[in-house]
Amino acid sequence: MVNCEETREQGLHMTRKTAAPITVLSLNPAVDMTYEIDHLVPDQKVHAQATRHDPGGNGVNVARGLKRIGASAHCFCVLAGEIGSLLDRLLRGHIDTLTFERVAGETRINGTAIERHSGAQYEISGIGPDIPGEVLDRLLHTFVATTGEGFAVITGSIQPEVPRDTYARLVERVRAQGGRPVVDARGDLLRLAIEARPFLIKPNRYELEQLVGKSLDDIEKVANEARRLQRSGVETLAVSLGADGLVFVDGDNSYHASTPRVRVDSTVGAGDSMVAGLVTALHRGDAIDAVLRLAIACGAGTVQHAGTELFQAEELPGLMERVTVDTLDI
């Protein structure tokens, strides 16, 4: 891993570029704290049976997943305070190349409580530090320049003061230089990014329902709405459906990939793992069947682990064999 400790005055540390890199942007990374409890009691203290802390944030999780598959990625993020230093230490060995900006404040902490009694999972996301405009501009410039004609994964939440069209402008800049922007976000971030015509978006069912303003209670409805968005300018869509698998729509056809039945420990990071699988396989030029099998296997592997622990590479072949891919012709 490369950090910026020795180049803090310049703010950024550049590494050697590859012909078609994979870059990942994580403007609002986190340390994820996970507590396993028997059950929550209103207005009462409860004691955890198990706790863990992991590097987190959507982009960080995607970059970790890419490394586990064997795809080298360059992750860009913002770190702040003692929590940022902890996150930097937690990331060592999990990401090949890390470029970060240091800012005032504290990197956020996200909390997850898993209730053993009911199986329910409660999640709270922190806010994160302010990013001065000149720092944001510098980081985004280097992110785009490093991407070149490669894949740029743009994902996760942003701090309140960061412009809501930031992802849309990044999509435009990456596309203009021949790169392939991949967006996994929600709300206005996703809606505005869609108008800029990214290469791939990966909403889950709920996020797609929020986009289109209607309930999508079966696979065909999901595929039809995904096709409508694809025809509006998004090149490829992958809609994650949890236990119901994944709907994938591109310019050639539409597909549904099933999810194998597995024990679920925590769903945190499953969607990010799926993005890592999609990007890896698409970057390699795999056939659609292989793309979807890898994406599903990454997500299914992750849900079997506690906290924000992701899949292990050795789990993937067996899971991929259990995925069924059907052509929808929508």
Long-range contacts (C-beta under 8 A, 24 or more apart in sequence): 1-91, 1-92, 1-93, 1-95, 1-96, 1-97, 1-98, 2-97, 2-98, 2-99, 3-88, 3-98, 3-100, 4-99, 4-100, 4-101, 4-102, 8-102, 11-101, 11-102, 11-135, 11-138, 11-139, 12-99, 12-101, 12-138, 12-139, 12-142, 13-99, 14-99, 14-142, 14-146, 15-74, 15-97, 15-99, 17-146, 17-148, 18-72, 18-150, 19-148, 19-149, 20-148, 20-149, 20-150, 20-151, 20-283, 21-72, 21-73, 21-74, 21-146, 21-147, 21-148, 21-150, 21-151, 22-66, 22-71, 22-72, 22-73, 22-74, 22-150, 22-151, 22-153, 22-279, 22-280, 22-283, 23-73, 23-74, 23-75, 23-76, 23-143, 23-146, 23-147, 23-150, 23-151, 23-152, 23-153, 24-59, 24-60, 24-62, 24-63, 24-66, 24-73, 24-74, 24-75, 24-76, 24-152, 24-153, 24-155, 25-59, 25-75, 25-76, 25-77, 25-140, 25-143, 25-152, 25-153, 25-154, 25-155, 25-156, 25-170, 26-57, 26-58, 26-59, 26-60, 26-62, 26-63, 26-75, 26-76, 26-77, 26-155, 26-156, 27-59, 27-77, 27-78, 27-128, 27-131, 27-136, 27-139, 27-156, 27-157, 27-158, 27-159, 27-162, 27-166, 28-57, 28-78, 28-108, 28-128, 28-156, 28-157, 28-158, 28-159, 29-55, 29-56, 29-57, 29-59, 29-60, 29-77, 29-78, 29-79, 29-87, 29-107, 29-108, 29-156, 30-56, 30-57, 30-60, 30-87, 30-107, 30-108, 30-109, 30-110, 30-125, 30-126, 30-128, 31-55, 31-56, 31-83, 31-86, 31-87, 31-90, 31-107, 31-108, 31-109, 31-110, 32-56, 32-109, 32-110, 32-111, 32-112, 32-268, 32-307, 32-308, 33-109, 33-110, 33-111, 33-112, 34-111, 34-112, 34-113, 34-114, 34-266, 34-268, 34-306, 34-307, 34-308, 35-111, 35-112, 35-113, 35-114, 36-114, 36-116, 36-306, 37-113, 37-114, 37-115, 37-116, 38-115, 38-116, 38-117, 39-115, 39-116, 39-117, 39-118, 40-113, 40-115, 40-122, 49-116, 50-306, 52-306, 52-307, 52-309, 53-86, 53-90, 53-307, 54-90, 54-307, 54-308, 54-309, 55-87, 55-90, 55-91, 55-94, 55-308, 56-110, 56-268, 56-269, 56-308, 57-110, 57-156, 58-155, 58-156, 58-157, 58-184, 58-271, 58-272, 59-153, 59-155, 59-156, 59-272, 60-87, 60-91, 60-95, 61-269, 61-272, 61-273, 61-276, 61-308, 61-310, 62-153, 62-155, 62-184, 62-272, 62-273, 62-275, 62-276, 62-279, 63-94, 63-95, 63-276, 64-91, 64-94, 64-95, 64-276, 64-310, 65-269, 65-272, 65-273, 65-275, 65-276, 65-277, 65-298, 65-302, 65-310, 65-311, 66-276, 66-279, 66-280, 67-94, 67-95, 67-96, 68-276, 68-310, 68-311, 68-312, 68-313, 69-276, 69-277, 69-280, 69-294, 69-298, 69-313, 69-316, 70-280, 70-313, 71-276, 71-279, 71-280, 71-283, 72-96, 72-97, 73-97, 73-153, 74-99, 74-146, 75-99, 76-100, 76-139, 76-142, 76-143, 76-146, 77-101, 78-102, 78-103, 78-107, 78-128, 78-129, 78-131, 78-135, 78-139, 79-103, 79-107, 80-104, 80-105, 80-106, 80-107, 80-128, 80-129, 81-105, 81-106, 81-107, 81-129, 82-106, 83-107, 83-108, 83-109, 99-139, 99-142, 99-146, 101-131, 101-135, 101-138, 101-139, 103-129, 103-130, 103-131, 103-132, 103-135, 104-129, 104-130, 105-129, 105-130, 112-266, 112-268, 112-307, 114-265, 114-266, 121-266, 121-267, 121-268, 123-268, 125-157, 127-159, 127-160, 128-157, 128-159, 129-159, 130-159, 130-161, 131-159, 131-161, 131-162, 136-162, 136-166, 140-166, 140-170, 143-170, 144-170, 144-173, 144-174, 144-177, 144-179, 147-174, 147-177, 147-179, 148-177, 148-178, 148-179, 149-177, 149-178, 149-179, 150-179, 150-180, 150-283, 151-179, 151-180, 151-182, 151-199, 151-279, 151-282, 151-283, 152-179, 152-180, 152-181, 152-182, 153-182, 153-184, 153-275, 153-279, 154-181, 154-182, 154-183, 154-184, 154-185, 154-193, 154-198, 155-182, 155-183, 155-184, 155-185, 155-272, 155-275, 156-184, 156-185, 157-185, 157-189, 158-189, 164-188, 164-189, 164-192, 165-192, 167-192, 167-193, 168-192, 168-193, 168-195, 168-196, 169-196, 171-196, 171-197, 171-198, 172-196, 175-199, 180-282, 182-275, 182-278, 182-279, 184-271, 184-272, 184-275, 186-210, 194-229, 194-232, 194-233, 194-234, 195-233, 197-233, 197-234, 197-235, 198-234, 198-235, 199-235, 199-236, 200-234, 200-235, 200-236, 200-237, 200-238, 200-278, 200-279, 200-282, 201-229, 201-234, 201-236, 201-237, 201-238, 202-237, 202-238, 202-239, 202-240, 202-271, 202-274, 202-275, 202-278, 203-237, 203-239, 203-240, 204-239, 204-240, 204-241, 204-242, 204-271, 205-239, 205-240, 205-241, 205-242, 205-244, 208-239, 219-244, 219-247, 219-256, 219-328, 220-328, 220-330, 222-247, 223-247, 223-249, 223-254, 223-256, 223-328, 223-330, 224-330, 226-254, 227-254, 227-330, 238-274, 238-278, 238-295, 240-270, 240-271, 240-274, 240-299, 242-267, 245-296, 246-274, 246-292, 246-295, 246-296, 247-328, 248-288, 248-291, 248-292, 249-330, 250-288, 252-288, 253-327, 253-328, 253-329, 254-327, 254-328, 254-329, 254-330, 255-288, 255-292, 255-325, 255-326, 255-327, 255-328, 256-325, 256-326, 256-328, 257-292, 257-293, 257-295, 257-296, 257-323, 257-324, 257-325, 257-326, 258-296, 258-323, 258-324, 258-325, 258-326, 259-296, 259-299, 259-300, 259-323, 260-296, 260-300, 260-319, 260-322, 260-323, 262-300, 262-303, 262-304, 262-319, 263-304, 264-303, 264-304, 265-303, 265-304, 265-305, 265-306, 266-303, 266-305, 266-306, 266-307, 266-308, 266-309, 267-303, 268-307, 268-308, 269-302, 269-308, 269-309, 269-310, 270-299, 270-300, 270-302, 270-303, 271-299, 272-310, 273-298, 273-299, 273-301, 273-302, 273-310, 273-311, 274-298, 274-299, 288-325, 289-325, 292-323, 292-325, 293-320, 293-323, 293-325, 294-320, 296-320, 296-323, 297-323
